Amino acid sequence: MPGRWSWTDAAIFIAVFLSMRVAIFWLVTKAFVMMIPDGDVCPLCDSETLAVERVGWWRVLGERFRRSWCIGCGWEGVLRRSDVWLSAERHRRFVNQTEASMAKSRSHSGQFPLNSKKSS
């Protein structure tokens, strides 16, 4: 009969309504993240900022964001880290891991490593 709703109609309506809500939430979140300044310069006075230790719920933001404090005007807030910083940080971690693994196999005080000595 025309004019009557069925359960499939209701399911389609709910799916469309929820997908529109999720899309709007995603777009608003994306716009909000893009509004956060990029780099390590104060958005108020353009002077250098210092990174503040992230404790508590600040860790939820991940490594892409950092808490900052301005030396010049005292501003405190969140800044986005640039892609250059992220790649440099990943490179630094890789180098530190490589150096640590190489330090385990190095000989000390001019001696041969233990695994290279011949047993008599």
N, C-alpha and C positions, 0 to 999 in steps of 0.2 A: 504494500500500500504506500502511495506517495504521502510524504509529510510525517512519516514515523521514523524514529531513530532506531538503529540497531547497535549491537555491541561493536561491530567492526567500524561503524561510523564514529563511535565514541573513542575507540582505540586510535583511529587515524587522527582525530581531533587532538587527543592528548599527545600523541607523538609529534605532531606539527607544532603544537603549543610549546612543548618542552624543548624541541630543537631550536625554536626561535629564541627562547629564554637563554639557552646555553650559548647560542651565537652572540646574543647581545652582551652577555656576561663576558665572553671571550674578547669581544671588541672593546668593551669598556676597560677591561684589565690591560689589554695591549696599549690602549691610548694612555692610561695612567702610567704605565712603565715607560713609555716614550717621553712623558713629561718630566721624568726624573733626569736631572742634568748628568751629562757624561763627562768623565775625566776627574781630575783632582784639583780643580779650581773652584773657589767659592762663587756661588751664583749671585751673591749680593755685591761683593767688592772686588772680585777677580784676583784675590791673593791666594797664596798656597794654603792647602788644607792638610791636616794631619789625620791619619786613620785612627779611629777609636776602637778599642777592643770590643768585639761582638760577643756579648754574653746574653743569656736568656733567650727570648724569642727572636732576637736579631739574627741568630744562626739559621732560622727558618728561611731567610732570604737567599741563602746560598752564597757562592763565591762571586756571583755576578754583581752584587751590590756591596757597598761598604759604608759604614758609619763614618762621618767626617766631622772635624772641628776646624773652624777657620782661625788662623793665627791673628789676622787683622781685625775682624769685627766681632769674633766670638760666635758666629753662626754655627749651629750644630744640626746635622741632618744626614740624609742618605744620598749617595751619589752612585751612578752606574760606573762600573769599571769598563775601560775601553777594551776592545778586542786585542790591542797590542799588549796590554798588561796581562790579559789572560794567557796569551801564547807565551809571553816571557815567563810567567809564573809556572806554567806547565813545563817549559824547558828547564827552569831552575830545579824543579822537583826531579825531573829525569836525570839531570846532571848529578844532583845529590845522591840519588839512588845508585847511579853508576859508580860514583866515587866511593860510596860505602861498600859496594860489592868488590871493587878493585882493592880497597884497603885490606880486606880480609885475606886476599891472596898475595899481598906484598911481603917481601922479606924485611926483617928488622935488623938494624945495626950491621949491615953488610953480610949477613948470613944468608945461606940458601934457604928457600922455603922447605918446610919439613917434608913435603911430598916429593921433592926432587933429590933428596939424599939417598945414596945407595947404602943398602944394608950389607954389612960384612959378615 
